[in-house]
Amino acid sequence: MDAGGVGGVHVKYLHHCRRQLWLYARGIRPEHLSAKVRLGEAVHDTAYSRFQSVDLGSAKLDHLDGDLWVHEVKSSRNATRSDEAQAIHYCHRLIEIGVPAKGAVLHYRPTRRTVRLPFDEQRRDAAVADIADVLQVITAPSAPGRLDRPRCKGCSYTDYCWTD
């Protein structure tokens, strides 16, 4: 994979769990078995039906509004670094193809909160660094170590990582 193949899920997993990223990049994808993933898909499909997704090939964002803000719908209650990095990655990808994205808006359905992230030079630099980090993790010959078990709660890869 090259830098152009790095998608939002890769970046999200980079910030959530590097082992999860490494497994995902190798085609190990147990997400369909996860109730948490199914909940997230249901929230996305029902809560913001006015949003129209945008497919960038390696990345698929939830919505791009007329003012060029990326919108991402999240089923969790609180903002995370991985959510922010994923949304900023989408802004970076848009700018690479000539769409001057202004930033991202994260929509947290359970709390009806939004978080606005303007796309600036610092966030652009972080997005570029994330792509390099993703490529480093996925080309490693062996999987990174697993996280402490409590941090794996709800992860669709738990059985893979914790079955001895």
Contacts in CASP RR format, 6 or more apart in sequence:
PFRMAT RR
TARGET T0000
AUTHOR 0000-0000-0000
METHOD contacts of the structure
MODEL  1
MDAGGVGGVHVKYLHHCRRQLWLYARGIRPEHLSAKVRLGEAVHDTAYSR
FQSVDLGSAKLDHLDGDLWVHEVKSSRNATRSDEAQAIHYCHRLIEIGVP
AKGAVLHYRPTRRTVRLPFDEQRRDAAVADIADVLQVITAPSAPGRLDRP
RCKGCSYTDYCWTD
1 25 0 8 1.000
1 135 0 8 1.000
1 138 0 8 1.000
2 135 0 8 1.000
3 131 0 8 1.000
3 132 0 8 1.000
3 135 0 8 1.000
4 58 0 8 1.000
4 131 0 8 1.000
5 58 0 8 1.000
6 58 0 8 1.000
6 89 0 8 1.000
6 130 0 8 1.000
6 131 0 8 1.000
6 134 0 8 1.000
6 135 0 8 1.000
7 58 0 8 1.000
7 59 0 8 1.000
7 89 0 8 1.000
7 93 0 8 1.000
8 58 0 8 1.000
8 59 0 8 1.000
8 86 0 8 1.000
8 89 0 8 1.000
8 90 0 8 1.000
9 24 0 8 1.000
9 86 0 8 1.000
10 21 0 8 1.000
10 24 0 8 1.000
10 25 0 8 1.000
10 134 0 8 1.000
10 138 0 8 1.000
11 82 0 8 1.000
11 85 0 8 1.000
11 86 0 8 1.000
11 89 0 8 1.000
11 127 0 8 1.000
11 130 0 8 1.000
11 131 0 8 1.000
11 134 0 8 1.000
12 82 0 8 1.000
12 83 0 8 1.000
12 85 0 8 1.000
12 86 0 8 1.000
13 20 0 8 1.000
13 21 0 8 1.000
13 24 0 8 1.000
13 82 0 8 1.000
14 21 0 8 1.000
14 82 0 8 1.000
14 85 0 8 1.000
14 130 0 8 1.000
14 133 0 8 1.000
14 134 0 8 1.000
14 137 0 8 1.000
15 80 0 8 1.000
15 81 0 8 1.000
15 82 0 8 1.000
15 85 0 8 1.000
15 86 0 8 1.000
15 130 0 8 1.000
16 80 0 8 1.000
16 82 0 8 1.000
17 146 0 8 1.000
17 147 0 8 1.000
17 151 0 8 1.000
17 152 0 8 1.000
17 155 0 8 1.000
17 157 0 8 1.000
18 137 0 8 1.000
18 144 0 8 1.000
18 145 0 8 1.000
19 143 0 8 1.000
19 144 0 8 1.000
19 145 0 8 1.000
19 146 0 8 1.000
19 147 0 8 1.000
19 157 0 8 1.000
19 161 0 8 1.000
20 155 0 8 1.000
20 157 0 8 1.000
21 134 0 8 1.000
21 137 0 8 1.000
21 138 0 8 1.000
22 137 0 8 1.000
22 138 0 8 1.000
22 140 0 8 1.000
22 143 0 8 1.000
22 144 0 8 1.000
23 143 0 8 1.000
23 157 0 8 1.000
23 160 0 8 1.000
25 137 0 8 1.000
25 138 0 8 1.000
26 138 0 8 1.000
28 157 0 8 1.000
28 160 0 8 1.000
30 156 0 8 1.000
30 157 0 8 1.000
30 159 0 8 1.000
30 160 0 8 1.000
31 37 0 8 1.000
31 156 0 8 1.000
33 156 0 8 1.000
34 154 0 8 1.000
34 155 0 8 1.000
34 156 0 8 1.000
36 75 0 8 1.000
36 154 0 8 1.000
36 156 0 8 1.000
37 156 0 8 1.000
39 75 0 8 1.000
40 75 0 8 1.000
43 73 0 8 1.000
43 75 0 8 1.000
43 109 0 8 1.000
44 62 0 8 1.000
44 73 0 8 1.000
44 75 0 8 1.000
47 73 0 8 1.000
47 107 0 8 1.000
47 109 0 8 1.000
48 62 0 8 1.000
48 63 0 8 1.000
48 71 0 8 1.000
48 73 0 8 1.000
48 107 0 8 1.000
48 109 0 8 1.000
51 62 0 8 1.000
51 63 0 8 1.000
51 71 0 8 1.000
51 73 0 8 1.000
52 63 0 8 1.000
53 60 0 8 1.000
53 61 0 8 1.000
53 62 0 8 1.000
53 63 0 8 1.000
54 60 0 8 1.000
54 61 0 8 1.000
54 63 0 8 1.000
54 64 0 8 1.000
56 90 0 8 1.000
56 93 0 8 1.000
56 94 0 8 1.000
56 97 0 8 1.000
58 93 0 8 1.000
59 89 0 8 1.000
59 90 0 8 1.000
59 93 0 8 1.000
61 70 0 8 1.000
61 71 0 8 1.000
61 72 0 8 1.000
61 87 0 8 1.000
61 90 0 8 1.000
62 70 0 8 1.000
62 71 0 8 1.000
62 72 0 8 1.000
62 73 0 8 1.000
63 70 0 8 1.000
63 71 0 8 1.000
63 72 0 8 1.000
64 70 0 8 1.000
64 71 0 8 1.000
64 94 0 8 1.000
64 99 0 8 1.000
64 101 0 8 1.000
65 71 0 8 1.000
67 102 0 8 1.000
68 94 0 8 1.000
68 99 0 8 1.000
68 100 0 8 1.000
68 101 0 8 1.000
68 102 0 8 1.000
68 103 0 8 1.000
69 101 0 8 1.000
69 102 0 8 1.000
69 103 0 8 1.000
69 104 0 8 1.000
69 105 0 8 1.000
69 116 0 8 1.000
70 87 0 8 1.000
70 90 0 8 1.000
70 91 0 8 1.000
70 94 0 8 1.000
70 101 0 8 1.000
70 103 0 8 1.000
70 104 0 8 1.000
70 105 0 8 1.000
71 104 0 8 1.000
71 105 0 8 1.000
71 107 0 8 1.000
72 83 0 8 1.000
72 86 0 8 1.000
72 87 0 8 1.000
72 90 0 8 1.000
72 104 0 8 1.000
72 105 0 8 1.000
72 106 0 8 1.000
72 107 0 8 1.000
73 107 0 8 1.000
73 109 0 8 1.000
74 83 0 8 1.000
74 106 0 8 1.000
74 107 0 8 1.000
74 108 0 8 1.000
74 109 0 8 1.000
75 109 0 8 1.000
75 110 0 8 1.000
76 83 0 8 1.000
76 108 0 8 1.000
76 110 0 8 1.000
77 108 0 8 1.000
77 110 0 8 1.000
77 111 0 8 1.000
78 108 0 8 1.000
78 111 0 8 1.000
79 106 0 8 1.000
79 108 0 8 1.000
79 113 0 8 1.000
79 115 0 8 1.000
83 106 0 8 1.000
84 104 0 8 1.000
84 106 0 8 1.000
84 115 0 8 1.000
84 117 0 8 1.000
85 126 0 8 1.000
85 127 0 8 1.000
85 130 0 8 1.000
87 103 0 8 1.000
87 104 0 8 1.000
87 105 0 8 1.000
87 106 0 8 1.000
87 117 0 8 1.000
88 103 0 8 1.000
88 104 0 8 1.000
88 117 0 8 1.000
88 119 0 8 1.000
88 123 0 8 1.000
88 126 0 8 1.000
88 127 0 8 1.000
89 127 0 8 1.000
89 130 0 8 1.000
89 131 0 8 1.000
90 101 0 8 1.000
90 104 0 8 1.000
91 101 0 8 1.000
91 102 0 8 1.000
91 103 0 8 1.000
91 104 0 8 1.000
91 119 0 8 1.000
91 123 0 8 1.000
91 127 0 8 1.000
92 119 0 8 1.000
92 124 0 8 1.000
92 127 0 8 1.000
92 128 0 8 1.000
94 100 0 8 1.000
94 101 0 8 1.000
95 101 0 8 1.000
95 119 0 8 1.000
95 124 0 8 1.000
101 119 0 8 1.000
102 118 0 8 1.000
102 119 0 8 1.000
103 116 0 8 1.000
103 117 0 8 1.000
103 118 0 8 1.000
103 119 0 8 1.000
104 116 0 8 1.000
104 117 0 8 1.000
104 119 0 8 1.000
105 114 0 8 1.000
105 115 0 8 1.000
105 116 0 8 1.000
105 117 0 8 1.000
106 114 0 8 1.000
106 115 0 8 1.000
106 117 0 8 1.000
107 113 0 8 1.000
107 114 0 8 1.000
108 114 0 8 1.000
108 115 0 8 1.000
117 123 0 8 1.000
137 144 0 8 1.000
146 152 0 8 1.000
146 161 0 8 1.000
146 162 0 8 1.000
149 162 0 8 1.000
152 158 0 8 1.000
152 161 0 8 1.000
152 162 0 8 1.000
155 161 0 8 1.000
END
